[in-house]
């Protein structure tokens, strides 16, 4: 949708785990190294922990992209909410066998024979369990029995648990102590730091871009990382929506106002200026108090205590309607003030509204169309003037 506008060859912020966009923060490097080490050394159970959206599945996919298929047979379990009996049936089918019995001991024996045949071929069986926190306790308790399938020197099956951090609470249950003790390798993927978040966005943009042109302003990048709190999936969602919205406004690069509009749409609170304001007011009061009793009346005078607060919207010079409305057109309501803009090449109505007010929504578009006797916002002619109503008077 916006690829040509930003000169991109593919969408840089898809939420699907695409290994081509792999970004290895220290935490991700550690997790990938743990998987490689645990599987190659045939340690048995490997645990990868992390919050929702930190990139656990992406690391698993990245590992699978590079494995030697001649030496490793991988079984990927997407739905971990499964009984132990059904898990055994699934494993047998994945190695090309039909369960000879519905009894758990019989299926374990059949699967053991299959593992021995793979071992004799020089191959390792790897079971990856994604979203392991959803696996029933009874299944987990019985799953440890698979670690008993081994030769004198090594495990016949390697198991990777990829789970959210609450999985540790499950492992602390008394009935799972034996399974917990069998976990030989463990890695935790933490949220990205601020610097890592900035590098993550730049990495994905560089991977997808055709040139080195700026797509986000520095302030927009900082706001994106701050709002996402280091979670790569949230960064992707916010960046993608910011690109779509800025494309609609005809904006490049994407600025911080667009990002704040998107974070607001997703219910992410913007940075609060309240502590800053309170501090300024307190210092101002102290300064006035030191002037003397004869000036104390200033404290009750609004003009004397006015403080310049940070503004998210651009200040616009407002002119009377009679200066900008075309001759022959009826004047707007008396007392209504207007700003004006001359349409230039590439302008859209939404872009001009953002330029004047700092943001845009359907209600604002409707009011500007009404003020300009405009029927179709997509038909604005280069060189014409557009007037913008003072929203405080609407």
C-alpha positions as YAML, in Angstrom:
chain: A
units: angstrom
residues:
- id: 1
  name: UNK
  ca: [0.00, 0.00, 0.00]
- id: 2
  name: UNK
  ca: [2.72, 2.49, 0.99]
- id: 3
  name: UNK
  ca: [5.80, 0.78, -0.46]
- id: 4
  name: UNK
  ca: [6.34, 3.14, -3.42]
- id: 5
  name: UNK
  ca: [5.69, 6.23, -1.33]
- id: 6
  name: UNK
  ca: [8.49, 5.33, 1.10]
- id: 7
  name: UNK
  ca: [10.65, 3.61, -1.56]
- id: 8
  name: UNK
  ca: [10.49, 0.21, 0.14]
- id: 9
  name: UNK
  ca: [10.81, -3.17, -1.55]
- id: 10
  name: UNK
  ca: [8.68, -4.97, 1.07]
- id: 11
  name: UNK
  ca: [6.74, -4.24, 4.23]
- id: 12
  name: UNK
  ca: [9.28, -3.83, 7.05]
- id: 13
  name: UNK
  ca: [6.98, -4.28, 10.03]
- id: 14
  name: UNK
  ca: [4.88, -7.39, 9.47]
- id: 15
  name: UNK
  ca: [4.00, -9.13, 12.73]
- id: 16
  name: UNK
  ca: [4.62, -12.61, 11.30]
- id: 17
  name: UNK
  ca: [8.02, -14.07, 12.34]
- id: 18
  name: UNK
  ca: [10.09, -13.54, 9.17]
- id: 19
  name: UNK
  ca: [13.69, -14.78, 9.65]
- id: 20
  name: UNK
  ca: [14.91, -12.41, 6.91]
- id: 21
  name: UNK
  ca: [14.28, -9.55, 9.36]
- id: 22
  name: UNK
  ca: [16.04, -11.31, 12.23]
- id: 23
  name: UNK
  ca: [17.49, -8.81, 14.70]
- id: 24
  name: UNK
  ca: [19.84, -10.33, 17.23]
- id: 25
  name: UNK
  ca: [19.88, -8.32, 20.43]
- id: 26
  name: UNK
  ca: [22.09, -9.75, 23.20]
- id: 27
  name: UNK
  ca: [19.05, -11.59, 24.57]
- id: 28
  name: UNK
  ca: [18.15, -13.06, 21.19]
- id: 29
  name: UNK
  ca: [21.76, -14.07, 20.55]
- id: 30
  name: UNK
  ca: [21.84, -15.85, 23.89]
- id: 31
  name: UNK
  ca: [18.62, -17.72, 23.17]
- id: 32
  name: UNK
  ca: [19.79, -18.82, 19.72]
- id: 33
  name: UNK
  ca: [23.15, -19.94, 21.12]
- id: 34
  name: UNK
  ca: [21.37, -21.91, 23.85]
- id: 35
  name: UNK
  ca: [19.25, -23.74, 21.28]
- id: 36
  name: UNK
  ca: [22.24, -24.58, 19.09]
- id: 37
  name: UNK
  ca: [24.29, -25.77, 22.06]
- id: 38
  name: UNK
  ca: [21.47, -27.79, 23.65]
- id: 39
  name: UNK
  ca: [20.53, -29.59, 20.45]
- id: 40
  name: UNK
  ca: [24.08, -30.28, 19.25]
- id: 41
  name: UNK
  ca: [25.15, -31.59, 22.65]
- id: 42
  name: UNK
  ca: [21.88, -33.52, 22.99]
- id: 43
  name: UNK
  ca: [21.03, -32.12, 26.38]
- id: 44
  name: UNK
  ca: [17.39, -33.22, 26.31]
- id: 45
  name: UNK
  ca: [15.08, -30.42, 27.53]
- id: 46
  name: UNK
  ca: [15.76, -26.80, 26.56]
- id: 47
  name: UNK
  ca: [13.69, -23.85, 27.83]
- id: 48
  name: UNK
  ca: [13.31, -20.45, 26.12]
- id: 49
  name: UNK
  ca: [11.35, -17.90, 28.15]
- id: 50
  name: UNK
  ca: [10.11, -14.41, 27.31]
- id: 51
  name: UNK
  ca: [7.15, -12.06, 27.48]
- id: 52
  name: UNK
  ca: [4.51, -11.94, 24.75]
- id: 53
  name: UNK
  ca: [5.93, -10.49, 21.54]
- id: 54
  name: UNK
  ca: [9.66, -10.45, 22.39]
- id: 55
  name: UNK
  ca: [10.56, -12.74, 19.48]
- id: 56
  name: UNK
  ca: [10.69, -16.30, 20.82]
- id: 57
  name: UNK
  ca: [9.00, -17.79, 17.75]
- id: 58
  name: UNK
  ca: [11.21, -15.73, 15.44]
- id: 59
  name: UNK
  ca: [14.30, -17.24, 17.09]
- id: 60
  name: UNK
  ca: [12.89, -20.76, 16.67]
- id: 61
  name: UNK
  ca: [12.18, -20.11, 12.99]
- id: 62
  name: UNK
  ca: [15.63, -18.61, 12.49]
- id: 63
  name: UNK
  ca: [17.20, -21.72, 13.98]
- id: 64
  name: UNK
  ca: [15.12, -24.03, 11.79]
- id: 65
  name: UNK
  ca: [16.20, -22.08, 8.69]
- id: 66
  name: UNK
  ca: [19.80, -23.10, 9.27]
- id: 67
  name: UNK
  ca: [19.62, -26.69, 10.55]
- id: 68
  name: UNK
  ca: [21.05, -29.59, 8.60]
- id: 69
  name: UNK
  ca: [17.98, -31.54, 7.51]
- id: 70
  name: UNK
  ca: [20.16, -34.55, 6.82]
- id: 71
  name: UNK
  ca: [20.98, -34.84, 10.52]
- id: 72
  name: UNK
  ca: [17.92, -33.38, 12.22]
- id: 73
  name: UNK
  ca: [14.23, -34.29, 12.00]
- id: 74
  name: UNK
  ca: [12.11, -31.49, 13.45]
- id: 75
  name: UNK
  ca: [8.57, -31.80, 14.81]
- id: 76
  name: UNK
  ca: [6.86, -28.46, 15.46]
- id: 77
  name: UNK
  ca: [3.92, -28.51, 17.88]
- id: 78
  name: UNK
  ca: [1.84, -25.34, 17.41]
- id: 79
  name: UNK
  ca: [-1.10, -26.33, 19.61]
- id: 80
  name: UNK
  ca: [0.36, -27.24, 22.99]
- id: 81
  name: UNK
  ca: [-3.05, -27.65, 24.64]
- id: 82
  name: UNK
  ca: [-3.07, -31.39, 24.02]
- id: 83
  name: UNK
  ca: [-3.36, -34.55, 26.07]
- id: 84
  name: UNK
  ca: [-0.37, -36.86, 26.44]
- id: 85
  name: UNK
  ca: [-2.07, -39.64, 24.46]
- id: 86
  name: UNK
  ca: [-2.85, -37.28, 21.58]
- id: 87
  name: UNK
  ca: [0.68, -35.91, 21.73]
- id: 88
  name: UNK
  ca: [2.08, -39.42, 21.26]
- id: 89
  name: UNK
  ca: [-0.26, -40.00, 18.30]
- id: 90
  name: UNK
  ca: [0.91, -36.71, 16.79]
- id: 91
  name: UNK
  ca: [4.58, -37.65, 17.24]
- id: 92
  name: UNK
  ca: [4.08, -41.02, 15.61]
- id: 93
  name: UNK
  ca: [2.32, -39.48, 12.62]
- id: 94
  name: UNK
  ca: [5.10, -36.89, 12.25]
- id: 95
  name: UNK
  ca: [7.70, -39.66, 11.89]
- id: 96
  name: UNK
  ca: [5.53, -41.43, 9.33]
- id: 97
  name: UNK
  ca: [3.94, -44.11, 11.51]
- id: 98
  name: UNK
  ca: [0.36, -45.10, 12.28]
- id: 99
  name: UNK
  ca: [-0.28, -45.78, 15.99]
- id: 100
  name: UNK
  ca: [-0.59, -49.53, 16.50]
- id: 101
  name: UNK
  ca: [-2.56, -49.04, 19.72]
- id: 102
  name: UNK
  ca: [-4.40, -46.33, 21.64]
- id: 103
  name: UNK
  ca: [-2.71, -47.38, 24.89]
- id: 104
  name: UNK
  ca: [-0.06, -44.93, 26.11]
- id: 105
  name: UNK
  ca: [2.59, -47.58, 27.02]
- id: 106
  name: UNK
  ca: [2.23, -49.18, 23.57]
- id: 107
  name: UNK
  ca: [2.60, -45.83, 21.79]
- id: 108
  name: UNK
  ca: [5.65, -44.94, 23.90]
- id: 109
  name: UNK
  ca: [7.26, -48.26, 22.95]
- id: 110
  name: UNK
  ca: [6.45, -47.74, 19.25]
- id: 111
  name: UNK
  ca: [7.88, -44.22, 19.34]
- id: 112
  name: UNK
  ca: [10.99, -45.50, 21.12]
- id: 113
  name: UNK
  ca: [11.59, -47.97, 18.30]
- id: 114
  name: UNK
  ca: [11.23, -45.15, 15.76]
- id: 115
  name: UNK
  ca: [13.77, -43.03, 17.67]
- id: 116
  name: UNK
  ca: [16.26, -45.91, 17.69]
- id: 117
  name: UNK
  ca: [15.97, -46.29, 13.91]
- id: 118
  name: UNK
  ca: [16.59, -42.54, 13.44]
- id: 119
  name: UNK
  ca: [19.57, -42.74, 15.79]
- id: 120
  name: UNK
  ca: [21.07, -45.61, 13.77]
- id: 121
  name: UNK
  ca: [20.80, -43.37, 10.68]
- id: 122
  name: UNK
  ca: [22.73, -40.66, 12.50]
- id: 123
  name: UNK
  ca: [19.67, -38.41, 12.84]
- id: 124
  name: UNK
  ca: [18.31, -36.56, 15.88]
- id: 125
  name: UNK
  ca: [14.61, -35.96, 16.58]
- id: 126
  name: UNK
  ca: [13.82, -32.42, 17.76]
- id: 127
  name: UNK
  ca: [10.41, -31.55, 19.23]
- id: 128
  name: UNK
  ca: [9.65, -27.82, 19.43]
- id: 129
  name: UNK
  ca: [6.72, -26.91, 21.66]
- id: 130
  name: UNK
  ca: [5.56, -23.33, 21.04]
- id: 131
  name: UNK
  ca: [3.42, -21.53, 23.65]
- id: 132
  name: UNK
  ca: [4.30, -24.26, 26.13]
- id: 133
  name: UNK
  ca: [2.55, -22.39, 28.96]
- id: 134
  name: UNK
  ca: [-0.73, -23.67, 27.47]
- id: 135
  name: UNK
  ca: [0.21, -27.34, 27.84]
- id: 136
  name: UNK
  ca: [-1.82, -29.22, 30.49]
- id: 137
  name: UNK
  ca: [0.05, -30.16, 33.65]
- id: 138
  name: UNK
  ca: [-0.77, -33.83, 33.14]
- id: 139
  name: UNK
  ca: [0.82, -33.76, 29.67]
- id: 140
  name: UNK
  ca: [3.90, -32.00, 31.02]
- id: 141
  name: UNK
  ca: [4.20, -34.50, 33.86]
- id: 142
  name: UNK
  ca: [4.15, -37.43, 31.43]
- id: 143
  name: UNK
  ca: [6.35, -35.66, 28.89]
- id: 144
  name: UNK
  ca: [9.37, -36.16, 31.13]
- id: 145
  name: UNK
  ca: [9.07, -39.88, 30.37]
- id: 146
  name: UNK
  ca: [10.36, -39.10, 26.88]
- id: 147
  name: UNK
  ca: [13.67, -38.05, 28.41]
- id: 148
  name: UNK
  ca: [14.08, -41.65, 29.54]
- id: 149
  name: UNK
  ca: [14.30, -42.64, 25.89]
- id: 150
  name: UNK
  ca: [18.07, -42.63, 25.57]
- id: 151
  name: UNK
  ca: [21.17, -44.61, 24.83]
- id: 152
  name: UNK
  ca: [23.98, -45.12, 27.31]
- id: 153
  name: UNK
  ca: [25.49, -41.76, 26.37]
- id: 154
  name: UNK
  ca: [22.81, -39.42, 24.97]
- id: 155
  name: UNK
  ca: [19.13, -38.57, 24.68]
- id: 156
  name: UNK
  ca: [17.24, -39.89, 21.67]
- id: 157
  name: UNK
  ca: [14.89, -36.88, 21.50]
- id: 158
  name: UNK
  ca: [15.56, -33.21, 22.12]
- id: 159
  name: UNK
  ca: [12.69, -31.01, 23.35]
- id: 160
  name: UNK
  ca: [12.54, -27.21, 23.21]
- id: 161
  name: UNK
  ca: [9.93, -25.41, 25.31]
- id: 162
  name: UNK
  ca: [9.19, -21.90, 24.07]
- id: 163
  name: UNK
  ca: [7.00, -20.23, 26.66]
- id: 164
  name: UNK
  ca: [5.87, -17.05, 28.31]
- id: 165
  name: UNK
  ca: [7.41, -16.17, 31.65]
- id: 166
  name: UNK
  ca: [4.46, -17.54, 33.68]
- id: 167
  name: UNK
  ca: [5.53, -21.03, 32.57]
- id: 168
  name: UNK
  ca: [8.10, -20.92, 35.37]
- id: 169
  name: UNK
  ca: [5.27, -20.84, 37.92]
- id: 170
  name: UNK
  ca: [3.86, -23.98, 36.32]
- id: 171
  name: UNK
  ca: [7.22, -25.71, 36.52]
- id: 172
  name: UNK
  ca: [7.38, -24.90, 40.23]
- id: 173
  name: UNK
  ca: [4.35, -27.10, 40.89]
- id: 174
  name: UNK
  ca: [5.22, -30.07, 43.04]
- id: 175
  name: UNK
  ca: [4.09, -32.60, 40.44]
- id: 176
  name: UNK
  ca: [6.46, -31.09, 37.86]
- id: 177
  name: UNK
  ca: [9.63, -31.01, 39.93]
- id: 178
  name: UNK
  ca: [11.09, -33.99, 38.05]
- id: 179
  name: UNK
  ca: [10.48, -32.27, 34.71]
- id: 180
  name: UNK
  ca: [11.99, -29.02, 35.98]
- id: 181
  name: UNK
  ca: [15.12, -30.87, 37.11]
- id: 182
  name: UNK
  ca: [15.53, -32.33, 33.62]
- id: 183
  name: UNK
  ca: [15.74, -28.91, 31.93]
- id: 184
  name: UNK
  ca: [19.44, -28.75, 31.08]
- id: 185
  name: UNK
  ca: [19.57, -25.46, 29.13]
- id: 186
  name: UNK
  ca: [17.60, -22.29, 29.79]
- id: 187
  name: UNK
  ca: [17.57, -18.80, 28.20]
- id: 188
  name: UNK
  ca: [15.44, -15.71, 28.83]
- id: 189
  name: UNK
  ca: [14.68, -13.11, 26.13]
- id: 190
  name: UNK
  ca: [14.10, -9.73, 27.77]
- id: 191
  name: UNK
  ca: [12.41, -6.68, 26.18]
- id: 192
  name: UNK
  ca: [14.71, -4.47, 24.12]
- id: 193
  name: UNK
  ca: [16.47, -1.55, 25.75]
- id: 194
  name: UNK
  ca: [15.86, 1.92, 24.30]
- id: 195
  name: UNK
  ca: [19.03, 1.78, 22.19]
- id: 196
  name: UNK
  ca: [18.25, -1.77, 21.05]
- id: 197
  name: UNK
  ca: [14.74, -0.65, 20.09]
- id: 198
  name: UNK
  ca: [16.10, 2.14, 17.91]
- id: 199
  name: UNK
  ca: [18.56, -0.28, 16.29]
- id: 200
  name: UNK
  ca: [15.73, -2.79, 15.76]
- id: 201
  name: UNK
  ca: [13.62, -0.28, 13.78]
- id: 202
  name: UNK
  ca: [16.59, 0.91, 11.73]
- id: 203
  name: UNK
  ca: [17.57, -2.69, 10.99]
- id: 204
  name: UNK
  ca: [14.12, -3.55, 9.64]
- id: 205
  name: UNK
  ca: [13.93, -0.36, 7.59]
- id: 206
  name: UNK
  ca: [17.39, -0.96, 6.12]
- id: 207
  name: UNK
  ca: [16.43, -4.53, 5.22]
- id: 208
  name: UNK
  ca: [13.30, -3.36, 3.38]
- id: 209
  name: UNK
  ca: [14.45, -0.01, 1.92]
- id: 210
  name: UNK
  ca: [15.74, 0.79, -1.54]
- id: 211
  name: UNK
  ca: [17.69, 3.84, -0.36]
- id: 212
  name: UNK
  ca: [18.97, 5.55, 2.78]
- id: 213
  name: UNK
  ca: [16.28, 8.23, 2.94]
- id: 214
  name: UNK
  ca: [14.80, 9.01, 6.35]
- id: 215
  name: UNK
  ca: [11.37, 7.41, 6.89]
- id: 216
  name: UNK
  ca: [10.85, 8.41, 10.56]
- id: 217
  name: UNK
  ca: [12.07, 11.57, 12.26]
- id: 218
  name: UNK
  ca: [14.38, 11.04, 15.25]
- id: 219
  name: UNK
  ca: [11.63, 12.23, 17.61]
- id: 220
  name: UNK
  ca: [9.17, 9.78, 16.06]
- id: 221
  name: UNK
  ca: [11.62, 6.91, 16.54]
- id: 222
  name: UNK
  ca: [12.13, 7.77, 20.19]
- id: 223
  name: UNK
  ca: [8.39, 7.97, 20.77]
- id: 224
  name: UNK
  ca: [7.81, 4.60, 19.08]
- id: 225
  name: UNK
  ca: [10.41, 2.84, 21.22]
- id: 226
  name: UNK
  ca: [9.21, 4.49, 24.42]
- id: 227
  name: UNK
  ca: [5.59, 3.59, 23.76]
- id: 228
  name: UNK
  ca: [6.33, -0.04, 22.82]
- id: 229
  name: UNK
  ca: [8.29, -0.65, 26.07]
- id: 230
  name: UNK
  ca: [10.84, -2.79, 24.27]
- id: 231
  name: UNK
  ca: [8.42, -5.37, 22.82]
- id: 232
  name: UNK
  ca: [9.32, -6.00, 19.14]
- id: 233
  name: UNK
  ca: [5.78, -7.06, 18.17]
- id: 234
  name: UNK
  ca: [4.34, -3.82, 19.57]
- id: 235
  name: UNK
  ca: [7.03, -1.84, 17.76]
- id: 236
  name: UNK
  ca: [5.99, -3.54, 14.52]
- id: 237
  name: UNK
  ca: [2.31, -2.74, 15.03]
- id: 238
  name: UNK
  ca: [2.94, 0.92, 15.91]
- id: 239
  name: UNK
  ca: [5.43, 1.44, 13.07]
- id: 240
  name: UNK
  ca: [3.18, -0.18, 10.47]
- id: 241
  name: UNK
  ca: [0.16, 1.89, 11.50]
- id: 242
  name: UNK
  ca: [2.25, 5.06, 11.59]
- id: 243
  name: UNK
  ca: [3.43, 4.42, 8.03]
- id: 244
  name: UNK
  ca: [-0.13, 3.83, 6.82]
- id: 245
  name: UNK
  ca: [-1.45, 6.97, 8.51]
- id: 246
  name: UNK
  ca: [1.41, 9.21, 7.36]
- id: 247
  name: UNK
  ca: [0.95, 7.84, 3.84]
- id: 248
  name: UNK
  ca: [-2.68, 8.93, 3.99]
- id: 249
  name: UNK
  ca: [-1.53, 12.43, 5.00]
- id: 250
  name: UNK
  ca: [1.15, 12.47, 2.31]
- id: 251
  name: UNK
  ca: [3.84, 12.85, 4.99]
- id: 252
  name: UNK
  ca: [7.44, 11.75, 4.66]
- id: 253
  name: UNK
  ca: [9.22, 11.36, 6.98]
- id: 254
  name: UNK
  ca: [6.75, 10.21, 9.62]
- id: 255
  name: UNK
  ca: [6.80, 12.73, 12.47]
- id: 256
  name: UNK
  ca: [6.09, 12.41, 16.17]
- id: 257
  name: UNK
  ca: [2.56, 13.79, 15.86]
- id: 258
  name: UNK
  ca: [1.53, 10.89, 13.65]
- id: 259
  name: UNK
  ca: [3.10, 8.42, 16.11]
- id: 260
  name: UNK
  ca: [1.22, 9.99, 19.03]
- id: 261
  name: UNK
  ca: [-2.02, 9.77, 17.08]
- id: 262
  name: UNK
  ca: [-1.42, 6.05, 16.58]
- id: 263
  name: UNK
  ca: [-0.43, 5.37, 20.19]
- id: 264
  name: UNK
  ca: [-3.57, 7.21, 21.23]
- id: 265
  name: UNK
  ca: [-5.67, 5.03, 18.93]
- id: 266
  name: UNK
  ca: [-4.18, 1.95, 20.60]
- id: 267
  name: UNK
  ca: [-4.82, 3.31, 24.07]
- id: 268
  name: UNK
  ca: [-1.15, 3.86, 24.88]
- id: 269
  name: UNK
  ca: [-0.83, 6.91, 27.09]
- id: 270
  name: UNK
  ca: [1.54, 9.59, 25.92]
- id: 271
  name: UNK
  ca: [4.29, 11.04, 28.07]
- id: 272
  name: UNK
  ca: [2.82, 13.02, 30.94]
- id: 273
  name: UNK
  ca: [3.97, 16.59, 31.41]
- id: 274
  name: UNK
  ca: [2.24, 16.94, 34.80]
- id: 275
  name: UNK
  ca: [5.40, 16.59, 36.96]
- id: 276
  name: UNK
  ca: [7.17, 19.15, 34.76]
- id: 277
  name: UNK
  ca: [4.27, 21.59, 34.99]
- id: 278
  name: UNK
  ca: [3.98, 21.23, 38.78]
- id: 279
  name: UNK
  ca: [7.71, 21.85, 39.13]
- id: 280
  name: UNK
  ca: [7.61, 24.98, 36.97]
- id: 281
  name: UNK
  ca: [4.60, 26.37, 38.83]
- id: 282
  name: UNK
  ca: [6.28, 25.72, 42.18]
- id: 283
  name: UNK
  ca: [9.47, 27.52, 41.14]
- id: 284
  name: UNK
  ca: [7.43, 30.37, 39.71]
- id: 285
  name: UNK
  ca: [5.52, 30.77, 42.99]
- id: 286
  name: UNK
  ca: [8.74, 30.75, 45.01]
- id: 287
  name: UNK
  ca: [10.26, 33.40, 42.73]
- id: 288
  name: UNK
  ca: [7.21, 35.61, 43.09]
- id: 289
  name: UNK
  ca: [7.19, 35.14, 46.84]
- id: 290
  name: UNK
  ca: [10.70, 36.57, 47.03]
- id: 291
  name: UNK
  ca: [9.77, 39.78, 45.21]
- id: 292
  name: UNK
  ca: [8.05, 41.32, 48.23]
- id: 293
  name: UNK
  ca: [4.65, 41.94, 49.77]
- id: 294
  name: UNK
  ca: [3.82, 44.83, 47.45]
- id: 295
  name: UNK
  ca: [3.85, 42.44, 44.48]
- id: 296
  name: UNK
  ca: [1.77, 39.67, 46.03]
- id: 297
  name: UNK
  ca: [-1.30, 40.78, 44.08]
- id: 298
  name: UNK
  ca: [0.43, 39.34, 41.01]
- id: 299
  name: UNK
  ca: [-0.14, 35.82, 42.30]
- id: 300
  name: UNK
  ca: [-3.86, 36.24, 41.80]
- id: 301
  name: UNK
  ca: [-3.50, 37.86, 38.37]
- id: 302
  name: UNK
  ca: [-3.83, 35.27, 35.59]
- id: 303
  name: UNK
  ca: [-1.51, 37.10, 33.18]
- id: 304
  name: UNK
  ca: [1.25, 37.31, 35.74]
- id: 305
  name: UNK
  ca: [1.15, 33.59, 36.53]
- id: 306
  name: UNK
  ca: [0.81, 32.27, 33.00]
- id: 307
  name: UNK
  ca: [3.28, 29.49, 32.21]
- id: 308
  name: UNK
  ca: [4.29, 28.43, 28.68]
- id: 309
  name: UNK
  ca: [3.43, 24.75, 28.56]
- id: 310
  name: UNK
  ca: [4.74, 22.32, 25.90]
- id: 311
  name: UNK
  ca: [2.43, 22.22, 22.91]
- id: 312
  name: UNK
  ca: [1.83, 19.14, 20.78]
- id: 313
  name: UNK
  ca: [0.04, 21.14, 18.09]
- id: 314
  name: UNK
  ca: [1.47, 23.82, 15.84]
- id: 315
  name: UNK
  ca: [0.55, 27.45, 16.56]
- id: 316
  name: UNK
  ca: [-1.26, 28.89, 13.54]
- id: 317
  name: UNK
  ca: [-1.77, 32.54, 12.68]
- id: 318
  name: UNK
  ca: [-5.49, 33.18, 12.39]
- id: 319
  name: UNK
  ca: [-6.90, 35.74, 9.95]
- id: 320
  name: UNK
  ca: [-10.42, 37.14, 9.48]
- id: 321
  name: UNK
  ca: [-12.58, 35.29, 7.02]
- id: 322
  name: UNK
  ca: [-13.03, 38.35, 4.85]
- id: 323
  name: UNK
  ca: [-9.34, 38.23, 3.92]
- id: 324
  name: UNK
  ca: [-9.38, 34.71, 2.49]
- id: 325
  name: UNK
  ca: [-12.85, 33.82, 1.23]
- id: 326
  name: UNK
  ca: [-13.22, 34.21, -2.53]
- id: 327
  name: UNK
  ca: [-15.26, 37.16, -3.81]
- id: 328
  name: UNK
  ca: [-18.87, 36.30, -4.43]
- id: 329
  name: UNK
  ca: [-18.96, 33.58, -1.75]
- id: 330
  name: UNK
  ca: [-21.12, 34.19, 1.33]
- id: 331
  name: UNK
  ca: [-19.10, 34.96, 4.45]
- id: 332
  name: UNK
  ca: [-19.03, 32.42, 7.27]
- id: 333
  name: UNK
  ca: [-20.72, 33.13, 10.56]
- id: 334
  name: UNK
  ca: [-19.83, 36.49, 12.07]
- id: 335
  name: UNK
  ca: [-16.97, 36.41, 14.54]
- id: 336
  name: UNK
  ca: [-15.54, 33.09, 13.25]
- id: 337
  name: UNK
  ca: [-11.75, 33.24, 12.73]
- id: 338
  name: UNK
  ca: [-9.82, 31.38, 10.07]
- id: 339
  name: UNK
  ca: [-6.31, 30.24, 9.09]
- id: 340
  name: UNK
  ca: [-5.47, 29.77, 5.43]
- id: 341
  name: UNK
  ca: [-3.26, 27.65, 3.25]
- id: 342
  name: UNK
  ca: [-2.51, 27.70, -0.49]
- id: 343
  name: UNK
  ca: [-2.68, 24.27, -2.12]
- id: 344
  name: UNK
  ca: [0.67, 23.16, -3.55]
- id: 345
  name: UNK
  ca: [1.60, 20.11, -5.61]
- id: 346
  name: UNK
  ca: [1.20, 16.88, -3.63]
- id: 347
  name: UNK
  ca: [-1.07, 18.37, -0.98]
- id: 348
  name: UNK
  ca: [-4.08, 16.47, 0.31]
- id: 349
  name: UNK
  ca: [-6.83, 17.87, 2.51]
- id: 350
  name: UNK
  ca: [-5.82, 15.55, 5.34]
- id: 351
  name: UNK
  ca: [-2.20, 16.69, 5.05]
- id: 352
  name: UNK
  ca: [-3.19, 20.36, 5.20]
- id: 353
  name: UNK
  ca: [-5.43, 19.77, 8.21]
- id: 354
  name: UNK
  ca: [-2.53, 18.09, 10.03]
- id: 355
  name: UNK
  ca: [-0.29, 21.02, 9.04]
- id: 356
  name: UNK
  ca: [-2.73, 23.49, 10.61]
- id: 357
  name: UNK
  ca: [-4.10, 21.65, 13.63]
- id: 358
  name: UNK
  ca: [-1.47, 19.01, 14.33]
- id: 359
  name: UNK
  ca: [-3.81, 16.04, 13.78]
- id: 360
  name: UNK
  ca: [-6.81, 14.99, 11.71]
- id: 361
  name: UNK
  ca: [-10.08, 13.10, 12.15]
- id: 362
  name: UNK
  ca: [-13.33, 12.74, 10.12]
- id: 363
  name: UNK
  ca: [-15.10, 15.49, 12.08]
- id: 364
  name: UNK
  ca: [-12.35, 18.00, 11.28]
- id: 365
  name: UNK
  ca: [-12.44, 17.07, 7.58]
- id: 366
  name: UNK
  ca: [-16.20, 17.64, 7.56]
- id: 367
  name: UNK
  ca: [-15.87, 21.08, 9.19]
- id: 368
  name: UNK
  ca: [-13.13, 22.20, 6.77]
- id: 369
  name: UNK
  ca: [-15.17, 20.99, 3.78]
- id: 370
  name: UNK
  ca: [-18.18, 22.91, 5.07]
- id: 371
  name: UNK
  ca: [-16.14, 26.09, 5.59]
- id: 372
  name: UNK
  ca: [-14.87, 25.90, 2.00]
- id: 373
  name: UNK
  ca: [-18.13, 24.78, 0.36]
- id: 374
  name: UNK
  ca: [-16.26, 21.65, -0.73]
- id: 375
  name: UNK
  ca: [-18.08, 18.51, -1.88]
- id: 376
  name: UNK
  ca: [-15.16, 16.17, -2.55]
- id: 377
  name: UNK
  ca: [-12.05, 16.36, -0.37]
- id: 378
  name: UNK
  ca: [-10.10, 14.43, -3.01]
- id: 379
  name: UNK
  ca: [-10.52, 17.26, -5.50]
- id: 380
  name: UNK
  ca: [-8.40, 20.18, -4.32]
- id: 381
  name: UNK
  ca: [-6.75, 22.30, -7.03]
- id: 382
  name: UNK
  ca: [-3.18, 23.55, -6.90]
- id: 383
  name: UNK
  ca: [-3.02, 27.31, -6.29]
- id: 384
  name: UNK
  ca: [-6.40, 27.65, -4.58]
- id: 385
  name: UNK
  ca: [-6.77, 28.85, -1.02]
- id: 386
  name: UNK
  ca: [-8.36, 26.74, 1.68]
- id: 387
  name: UNK
  ca: [-9.62, 28.31, 4.90]
- id: 388
  name: UNK
  ca: [-9.60, 26.52, 8.24]
- id: 389
  name: UNK
  ca: [-12.10, 27.32, 11.00]
- id: 390
  name: UNK
  ca: [-11.07, 28.16, 14.53]
- id: 391
  name: UNK
  ca: [-12.04, 24.89, 16.24]
- id: 392
  name: UNK
  ca: [-12.43, 26.58, 19.61]
- id: 393
  name: UNK
  ca: [-15.45, 28.43, 18.22]
- id: 394
  name: UNK
  ca: [-17.15, 25.36, 16.75]
...
